[in-house]
């Protein structure tokens, strides 16, 4: 069962759910919401800070990136909290080469790079096939 909000996703992660799967499930929830207002409702409440600096920054990046990409016209104010930024760069690929570090530095979307998260050009893309409707 997908989390209904980003705050709920963070709660599940804190309770031991796998971070990657839980955040991917949340992105699906956001994308499948019926309207832009429903999408905003999934990110408007601030998730608790977890004391995991990377997760806290990543959650801020997600809550800023998704509404900008989907043109909702607003982002929640809580994403501006300085606790949602990293002091040191985090390259999201394991053991990146110098060339990969340079690429990630250049390619990272502003919502991630401003938090010192250096990642790929489209970090939250999801692969979905057509949905089959049973009659």
N, C-alpha and C positions, 0 to 999 in steps of 0.2 A: 504494500500500500504506500503510495507516494505521500510525502509530507505536503500539507496544505499551504504552508508558509515557509519562508526562509528561516524565521525564528524557530519553527517546529523542526526543521531540518537540523539546525545547530543543536537543539535539544537532544535529538536522536544521536547525533555524533558524540555529544558529551556523555550519553548513556552507553556508548560502545558500538554504535552502528558504524559501518565502514564509510569513511568520509567521501571517497570518490563516488561510490554508488548513491549515497544519500544526496549529494549535491546534484548529481546527474538526474536523479528522480525529481528533485525540486525544479530543475530547469524544464523538465517535461511538464510539471504542474503549471509553471509560469506560461509556457508556450501554448498549452491546451486550455487555458482559461478563456472563457467565452467572450470577453470584451477587454478593452484597455483598462477600464476601471477594475475589472476582476483581476487583471494582471497586477495592477498597482497594489491591490489589497494583499497580494501574496508577499510583498516586500516592505510594506509601510511600517510594520512594527519592528523595532530594533531587536535583533537577537542579542542575547547576553554575551558579554565578553568572556572568552573561554580561558584566558591566560596562555593560549597557544597563539603567539603573535602572527604566525603565518595564516592560520585559519581565520583569525579576526580580520586581518587585512584582506584576505580572499573574499570573505563574506561582504565586506564593504565594496570591493571591486565588482562583485556579481550584482549587488543591488544598485550600483550606478550604471554598469554596462548594459544590463538587460533592458531597462526602460529607454535608454538612449538608442540602442539598436532597434527596438520595436516602436520608437517614436511616440512614447507615451506623453511626452511634454513636461515631465517632472520626475524628480528622483527624491527619495526620502532624505530629510535633513540629517538624519543620523549618520549617513555615509561620510560626512565631513569630520567626524570625530578623529582627532590625531591618533587615538589608539588603534585606528583602522589602517595605519601606515607602518611599514617596516623601516627600521633604521638601516639595515643592510640589504643589498640586492638579493633576491631569491630567484634563481634560474629554475624554472619548473621542470626541466629535463634533467635526468640524472647524469652526472659527470659530463657536462657539455664541453666540447672542444672550444678553442679560442674562436674559431669561425662560427660555431653555433651560438656562443655568447654574443658575438657581434650581431648576428642575425636577430636573436631574441631581443636585444637592446633596441634594434631598429624596428622590428615588427610588432612589438607589444602594443596593444591598444592603450590609449591614454589613461583610461580608468584603472588599468592594471599598472602601467609604468609609473604613474604618479604615486603609487603605493609601494614602489620598489619591487613589484612582481613582474618578472621578465618572462614572457610566455609567447606562444605562437600568435599569429595574426588573427585567428578566429577561435579563441579559447573555449567557448561554450557551445560550439556546434554539436548537434546531435544527429545521428543517422536514424531516420525513420522510414520505413516502407509504407506503402499505401495500407490503409486500414480496411479490413474486410468486414462488410456489414452482412450479418446473417438475417435472412428474411423468414 
